[in-house]
Amino acid sequence: MGKNHRILIMTSVSAEREAILRGIGETDRYDVELAGVGPVSAGIQTVKALSAGEYDLVINMGIAGGFAGKADPGSLVIADEIVSADLGAESPEGFIPLDELGFGASTRVKVDEQLVASLSEALNEARIPVQSGAILTLSTVTGTADTTTDLMSREPRAVAEAMEGYGVAKAAEEFGVPVLEIRSISNHIGPRDRSAWRMKEAFGTLEAASRVIVEVL
């Protein structure tokens, strides 16, 4: 990305937005907007932002849960694929993703490999632990061991889950703008245990990553 490119960052809640703004500092190349919670709100708000201005890149950025053994609390993940993991149908044989139902629609948005690679390299040089892989979008956050196991079985390349990426990605795709999803990990995915969440570390990583992103993209 050149220094004249304009970048739109969509994030869910104000605390995430404030951490990102602290990291990027004073710049007129970045706009950081609230997407709300969930893929529908995120898609709507991203469309509104893209309709109001011209951008060269859209980033969905914020906090997420990481799969144990893939992404630990305090680390960062970058999507090389953004997947709507609960869009489909149930069957006696298990979950059927939308892609296999014959509607001509896909639950997957690919991400530019070179963007992911260059950003990952810069983050590693800044000593920010980073992992790339699929980031899942879910309307219901995982809170049981059974659901975690099912997701890992269906999406073995997944590193994290959040609630907005697919909505942001589809909006960006509609406007022909490339998209990234970048997430700071606050907890491992599984049985819900708020006492184990490391929110302070996750916000710190989000801020530190934003300082690197503004220098690279």
N, C-alpha and C positions, 0 to 999 in steps of 0.2 A: 504494500500500500504506500502511496506517495503522501507527502506532507500536505497536499492540497485536498486529499480525499476527506469526505465527511462521513462520519460513522454515527449510527443510531444504536444506543444501548437500551434494551427493554429489560426492566427488572420488576419483581413482583411487589415489594413493599418498601416503605420509606427508609427503613434501617439499611436495607441493601443499597438503595440509591445513595444514601449519605456516605456509606463506606466507599462506593465507587467514585463519587465526586471528590472525596478526600484524596483518593489515589491519583486521579487524572489531573487534578489541579485546574489552573486557569487555562482554558483552551476553547476556541470557538469551533473546533473541528468535531467535537463530540456533543451530542445531545443525549441526556439520560432521562428516560421517561418511565412512568409507572405503567406496568402492564396489567396489574391486578393479579388475582389468584386463579389458576386454572387455564386450560387451553383456549376456551371460548373467549374469555375476557382478554387474554393475551393476544389472540388473533385480531380481535376488534380494535384494541388500542394500537397495535402495530400498523394495521391498515390506516387508521386515522393519522398516525405520525408520518407514514410514508406518503400519504395523500397531501400532507401539509408542507413537505420539504423534499429535496432531492438528496439521496444518500448513496454511498458507494458500498456500504457494508452494514448489515444488521447483526448485533450481538445480543443474544439472550444470556443474561448474566445474573448470578445470585447464589443462594445457598441450596444445598441438596444433600440427600442421603447417599452414602456409598456402599457398594457391595463389599462385604468382608473378604479380604484377600485380594481385592482389586483396588480399592481407594479408601484410605484411612482418614479419620477426622483430622482436620488441619491441612490436608493436602488439596490439590486442585485437579479437576478433570476437564478435558476438552473433548467435545463430541467429534468423532469422525463420521458419525451417523446419528440422526435424531429420529427416534422411533416412538410412535404412538402405540404403547404396549397393551392397551385395553380396548382398542377399537376393533371390534369383530363380533364373533358369535360363539356362544357356548355349544358344545355337543357332547354326547356320551363319551366320545373319544378324547375330549379335551377342547381347549380354546382354539378357534379358527380365526386367524387374523383377516382383516378386511381384504388384503391382497389376494387371498385364496377364495373369496366369496363370489368372484365373477362380476363385480361392479365396475371394474376398470379403474379403481382407485388404489392408492398405496399408503401404507402406514409409515413409510420410510423416506427421509430426506437426506441425501448424501451431502457431505461437507467437503469443501475444497481441500485436498490433501496437502498442497503446498502451504496454504495458510496455517493449517494445523501444525505442520512440521516446523515452519519458521517460528511460530509463536512458542511451541513447546521447547525449542532450542533456547530461545531467549529467556524463558522462565527457568529452565534448568541452570542457565548461566547465572541467574539471579538467586539460585539456591532455593527456589520454590518447588517443592515436590509436585510433579505433574504426571498424569496418566491420560492417555487417549483411548477411546473406545466408544461404544454406543451409549448414549444417554437416553433413558426411557422417559416418556411423558405419560403420567397417569392422572386420572381425575380423582382417584382415591389413593392416598399415600399408604404404602405397605406397612402393616403392623403385626404380622404373624409370621412364624417360621415357615408354615405351609405355603403361604403366598410367596415368600422370599425364594423358597426352593423351586416353586413352579416358574417364577420369572427367570431364575438362573438357568433352568432347564430349557425354557423356550428361547431365551436370549443370552447365550453363553458369552457373547462379546460385551455384554452390558457392564459398565463400571459404576453407574449411578442412576438415580431416578429423581425426577422433579415433576412439576405440574404445568409448565408453560411452554417448553421448547418447541413442541410440534405446532402449536398455534402460531408462535412467532415465525417459525420456519415456513409454514404454508403461506403466511401473509407475504413474507419476503419473496418467496418463489413466485407468487402472483405478480409481483412488481418487477421480477427479473433481477433482484438484488441478492448477492451472495449472503450466506448466514453462517454464524458461529454460535455454539452454545458452550459457555464456560461456567463451571460451577465449583464453588468452594464447599468442601465436605464438612458437615457438622456432626454427623453420626453414622453409625452402621445401620443398614437396612435390616429390619427384623422386628421382633416384639417391641412395642412402643415403650421406651424408657427415657423420659425427659431428663432424668438425673444424669444420664450418660452423655447428653448432648454437649458438645464443646462449641458453643455459639461464639464466645469471645475469640477463640482461635480461628474459627471459620470467617468471621468478619475481618480479622487481621489479615488472613490470607487473601480475602477478596480485595482489600485495600492495597496490599502489596502487589498483587497481580495487576491491578489497574494501573499502577505506576509503570510497570513493564509494558503493558499493552499500549499505552499512549506513546511510548518511545518506538514501538515496533510497527504498529498499524497506522 
